[in-house]
Amino acid sequence: MISAEQNERLTRVGPGTPGGHVLRHYWQPIALLDELDPKRPVRAVRALGQDFVLFRDETGRLGLLDRDCPHRGADLAFGRLEDGGLRCPFHGWLFDAAGACLDTPAEPVGSTLCSRIHQRAYPVEERSGIVFAYLGEGEAPPFPAFDCFAAPATHTFAFKGLIDCNWLQALEVGIDPAHASFLHRFFDDGDAADAYGKQFRATSDGSDLPMTYVLREFSRPRIEVENTDYGLRLFALREINDATMHVRVTNLFFPQAFVIPMSSEMTITQWHMPVDDESCYWIAIFTSFAGPVDHAAMRGQRLASYSLPDYLPKRGRHDDYGFDAEEQASATYTGMGEDINTHDQWAVESQGKIQDRTREHLASTDKAIAANRRLLLRAMAAIEEGRRPALMQDAATASLTGPGTIDGMAPKAIWEQHWKDAVTRRRGAAPWAPPALAAE
């Protein structure tokens, strides 16, 4: 249980808030590249309670500017792409991707007003189908050499979806390994041939047991948590018999992402990007260590649950998440279909727009949730003392690799070494040669 004051600090993300200061020290996944229409690559973006306009100019350069024109506050998301930048339709003021004013055409000939005007611009980077932006002050930190960034476009796929609640409760479901045995329980293990692109439907590494079976039949995992240079490493350990342990290794990528296994061949790196205090997007990179990703199949599966152009979930509060009592009795634990994103969406949205954590009672399986809150509060304290947060901020960040993650069966006596060997083997076989894992 935490205090109301701590809950405010942890959840508020706007300019000037402690939580907002923390998130602005890190790269934020503000949009998918797919959201920039090739015919008119201009898109309004709201992130961390602020409004921006994202665009690509005629040379291919990306720009992210404050959305209100510095002249009279008109909406630059309706601007014209021309003459090397984005032109406001109100009076024709033109800004390039760096925020420089290139033209104030209504001013008298010889006016120097343009040289004194600058629209705030933010550093942006394209990585694995996502546009990342640095929305803070000072120099942006480096990107880590994680697999999701190292893999080529052929072996990654990016997608997103809106969640109608605060970002932290959305993130916390991803660092709660115990919930999968219940929230994502299926009573039928399904056909392994139909498992591609679906979480918990494939078999565990080194086993012919589907993950649905493991989660359903072994619902009391032992949870262990380790501190790492990028955040936290989580272990969910399920004793299958006297000789065999099921080991699920997942990771918190501080401050707002997790890295988890999808199958023996694919991992998911998923951020929770606050739109504002009361809504967020999950934005994920799926990374394949085997063959190229079937982009059409992955996209088609997800478009069955989300609608464009804003990636809104087709199920939600408006239809009780598709709840069906007969399905709950016979097919799925939730009665809300087979898409685990819908399950997670219900779980976190049902807590309210911003969860009242003063009313919760954490259990032994919530070790990672408690540990992450401590990391966030420490990061806030560091910033308030004039220091940068401790994680992912220095030059050494660029050398961080992995992180290792797996669902697999292991000999009980040597599970700690076995999972590392399994990860090394999978990464070593990848056709795109990921960087070697840092020493444990």
N, C-alpha and C positions, 0 to 999 in steps of 0.2 A: 504494500500500500504506500502511496506517495501523497504528499500534500497538494492542496489545490494550487498553491504557488508554484510548486515544481511542475505540475501538469501544464500550467500556463507556459512556463519556460520551455518545456519540451515540445509543445505543439504549435506555438505561434511562429509564423515564418516571415511576416512582413518586414519592411525596412525598419531598422532600429530595434528589433526584438532580439533577445538572446539566441533563440533558435534560428532566426533568420541570419544572424551574424555567422553562426557555425556553417550553415549550408552555403553561404556566399563565399566561404573559403575553399569550396570544391567545385569542380566542373559539374554542370547540371545538364541532363539530357532533355533539352527543351522541345525537340521535334524529331520526327522521322524525316529522312530525306524524301520519302515518298509523298510527304505532305506538300512539297513544293511542286506545283503544277508546271510542267515544262513550258506550257503556253503562256503562263503568267506566274513566275515563281516569286510570289509575294504572299506572306501568311501572317495573320495576327497571332501572337503568342502571349498567353498569360502564364506567368511563373512566379512563385514566391510572392504572390500578391501584387505583382507589378505587370504593366502592359507594355509589350514590345512589338516591333514589326521585324520579321525575318524576310530577307530577300536575297536573290542571286542576280547580280548585274550582268550586262551583256558579255563581259569577259569570263564569267563563271565564278566570280568572287562572291563569297557569302558575306552578308552584313546583318548585324542585329542592332537596332536602334531603339531608343525610347519611342513609344508609339505616337505621342503628341508632338506636332510640329512646333518648334520653338518660336515661330512667328505669332500665331494666334491660337495654337492648341488644336488644330484640326487633325483628323485621323489619318496618319501616314499609311495605314494598311490599305487605303484606297488610292495610294499614290501611283504615278505612272513610272514605269521602268524605261528610262531614256537618258541619253546624253551622259552615260557613265555613272548613273545613280538612280535614286528614287526621288521623284518630283511631286511635291504636294499640289493637288489640283486646285487648292484655294487661291493661292497667289503665285504659284510656280516656283517656289523655293526648292532648290535641288541639293540633295545630300548624297555623298558617296558612302561606301561600305564602312569607312573609318569615321563617319560622322562629319566630315568636312563639308562646309557649305560651298557649293560650286557655282551657284547662280542665284541672284535675287532679281528676276527679270522685270519686275514692276518698278524697281527703283530707277532714279535718274541715271543717265549715262555718267560714268565716272564715280559712282557711289562706291565707297569702301565698306559698306555695311557687311557684305558677305564675308570679308576677311575676319570680322569680329564675331561671327556666329559659328557655333559648333554644337551639333546634336550629340548627346552622349551615345557612344557606341561601345559594344562589348566584344571581347575576343570570342571567336567561334572556331570549332574544329569539327571536321567530319570524321566519324569513326564507326565503321561497321554498320552503315545504314542509319546512323543517328547523328543529329547535329547537337553538339555539346557547346554550352556557353559558360563563360566565367563571369558571374554577375557581381563579384566583389571588388574590393579596392586592392591596389598593388599588383604584384606579379602573380600570375596564375601558377599553380603547382604543376609539375609534369604529370603526364599520364603514366600509369604503370604498364609494364609489358605483359599484361594479362592475356590469356589465350583468346578472349573475346575480341581483343584489339589486334592481336598478332595474326589471326586467321584471315585468309583472303575472302573476298566477297562471295566466292563460290561456296564457301564453307560456313557462312554466317547468314542469319536471317533476323530482321528486326521487326517488331510489332509493338502495339500498345493498346491500352484500354482505360477508360475513365472509371474511377471509383469515387463514389459520392460520400467521402468522409475524409478526415484528417490523415495526412501522410504517415504519421507514426504508427497508428493502429494497423494501417495497411502493410507497412514494413514488418511489424511485429509478428504477423501471421507466418511470414517466411522464415523467421528465426525461432519458430516453435515446432520442433521436430515431432512432438508427441501427437499433435492434432491430426496428422495424416491418417492415423489408424482409425479415426472416427469420421471426421468431416469428409474424407475422400475414400470412404469404404465402399467397395463394390461387392455385392453378393455373388456375382458371376465374374469369373476371371477373364472372360472374353477370348477372342481369337488373337494369338500372338502375331498373326500376319497383318492384323489391323492396328498394331500398336504404334506405328510410325507417327511421330509428332505429338504423341499424347503422353502426358505425365502419369506415372505410376502404372502404365499398362504393359510395359516391357518386362522382360525377365531380369533378375539381378545378375550382375557380373559374376561369372564363374558358377552359374546355377541355372537350372531349368525351371525354377520357381518364379512365377510372375510376382511383381511387386504387390499387386492387389492381394495375393494370398499371404505374403509375408506381413503386410500391414494389418490385415484382418485377423490373422491367427496369432500374431505376437504383438499385442497391443500395449505392452508395458515396457517400453525401451528404457534403458539406463542412459541418461543424458550427461555428457561431459562437455566442458567448455574450456578452450585455451585462448589466451591472448596471442595475437600475431601482430606483425608490422602493418597489416592492412585493416585490422579490426579483431574479429573473433573466428575461431574454428570450432565447429560443433560436431559432436559425435552422438549418434543415436544407435545404441548397441542392443540388439535383440538376440538372446541366446536361443538358438534353434534346437540344439541338443547338447550333450556333454562335450562334443568335439567341435561344434560349429557355431560361429557367431556371425550374425548378419550385421554389417557395418555400413552405416550411412553417414558420409562425411559431407557437411555443408559449411558455408562460410558467410560471415557478415563482412561486406566490403563497405567500410565506414565512409560516410555516415548514413547512407540511405539505399544500399543495394545488398543483395545476397547472391551467392553463386552456389547452384545446386545441380545435382545430376538429373537429367531427364531420362536417360537410358545408358546403356553401356557405351554408346557411341556419341552421345550429345549432352551438352551442359546448357544451363540457362543462367545468364547473368541479368538480374532484374532490378531496376531502380524504381523508387517511388518518388515521383516528381511532383512536389506540391504545386497545384494551380494557385491555391490560396489556403487559408486555414481550414477550410471545410471540404476540399476536394483535391484529388490528385490523379495522376496517370501512373499506371504501371507501364514501364518501358523496358523491353527485354531484348537481349541478343541471344539467339540460339546458335551454339557453336558445335560443329561436327568435327570429330576426330577421325572419321572414316571417309565415306564418299561425299561428294558435294550435296549440299542441302537441296531438297526438292522444294524450291521456292513456291511453285504453284500449289502444291499440296498443303504446305504449311500456311500459306495465305488463305487458301480456300477453307481450311479447317477453322481458322480464326474469324473469318468473315461470316461464318455461320452464326457466330455469337456477338459480333460487333458490327455497327453500321458506320459508314463513311458519310461525310468527310471528317467528323469529329471523334470517331472511334468510341461511340457510345454503346454501352452494353444493351443488347436486345431484351435481356431479362433484368429485373431489378425490383425496387419497391413497388413500382406501378403494377406489377403482375405477380407479386409475392414470389418473385424469382422462379416462376414456373412450377411452384410447389405442387406435387401430386401425391396424395396420401397413399394411393395404391402402389405407386413406384417406391415410396419410402418403406412400405411393408415388404416389398419383394425384390427390389433391384438395387437401390442406392440408399445410403444412410441418411442423406438429406432429403431425398425425394425431389431434387432440383436438377435432374439431368446428369449428364456425364462430364460436362465441362468443369474442371476443377476451379477455373477462374470464377465461375458463378458461385461455387461453394465458398471460396474465399471472400468474394464480394459480399455475400449474405452475412458471413461471420463478422466482418469488420464494419459493414454499414449498420448492422443491427445494434452495434454498440453506441450508435448516435453519431452525429456529425463530428463531435470531438468527445472521445470516451472520457467519462468521469472516473479517473483512476483512483480517486479516494475511496471508491466503493469496491474495488477489486481485492482479491486475496490470492496472491501468487503462490504457486505450488513448486515442488521440487523440480518439475519438468520445465519450469520457466526461468531456468538459470541464465540462458542467453538473453532473454528479454531484460532481466534485471541488470545484467552486465552491460548491455548496450545503453541502457538509460544512464548508467554511471559514466560511461564514456562520453555521452552527450553532455551531461552536466559538467564533467571535467573540462571538456572543450569550451563550453561557455565561460567557465571560470577563468581559463587561460586567456581567452580573448579580452575579458573584462580587466585582466591584469596586464594587458598590453602585449601578450605573447600569442603566437600562432598555436592552433591545436596540435596535439602530439602526433597524430597519425596522418600519413600520406601528404606531407607538406614540403619535404626537403628533396634534394637532388637524388637521394637514394630511392625515392619512389619509382623513378624510371627503371630501376633494375628489378622491381618486384615482378615475379612470374607466377603462372598458375592461375588462381590457386587450385590445389588439388581437391577434387570432389568425386565421390563415387557412391553407388549402391552396390554392395557386393558381399558374397559369402567368403568367410575366412576361417582358417583353423583357429579355434578359440585361443590356443596357447600363444599364437604369434600374430594376432589380428593387427597389432599396432604396426608391425613391419609389412604385413601382407597388403594392407590397403595402399601403402606408399608404393610398393612394388607394382601393384595393379595399375595405379595411376601412371607411373613411369612407363610401363609397358604400353598402355593406350596412347599416351602422348608420343612415345617413340615411334609408333606405327603410323602416326598421322602423316598424310602426304604433304602437308604444308610445313612440317618441321617446326613445331613450336619451340620457343627458347627453353633451355633446361630449367628445371625447378630449382629454386634456391635451396640451399641446405636447410634441413629441418632443425 
